[in-house]
């Protein structure tokens, strides 16, 4: 596997204002080796999520338990500013079914995500995007991954992944 691309200028356009360079000691540490890449592509990008200097968030993952056939999305809410925004939106990715055909279905979210170790809800967050060899622009990705670190107990985990192509 190649080394990750950490250049924030290469991030998908809809999250550029919410990213920072990935710190190797946070949840991005789980992504550095690229083993999460679902298609085995050599290129991938990883970023930490940040909002106006804030790095702790509550998360809502896709409601995959009760709903099917809806575009996956991950919503983050800053615990400081209370601003909510999407850190992943399948509809924004060039080769995704929902983006490719411009499906207008809305994403469905589960309740606030809890740490599986201590049940707390505040996390540091890193994201990764696998990039296919024929990618033409930053939203052209083939896999997404969400890594979290619980602020309370320090548990790091891969909380969600999705095939974007």
Buried (B, 14 or more C-beta within 10 A) or exposed (E): EEEBBBEBEBBBEBBEEBBBEBEEEBBBBBBBEBEBBBEEBEBBBBBBBBBEEBBBBBBBBBBEEEEEEBBBBBBBBBBEEEEEBBBBBBBBBBBBBBBEEEBEEEBBBBEEBBBEEEEBBBBBBBBBBBBBEEBEEBBBBBBBBBBBBBBEEEBBBBBBBBBBB
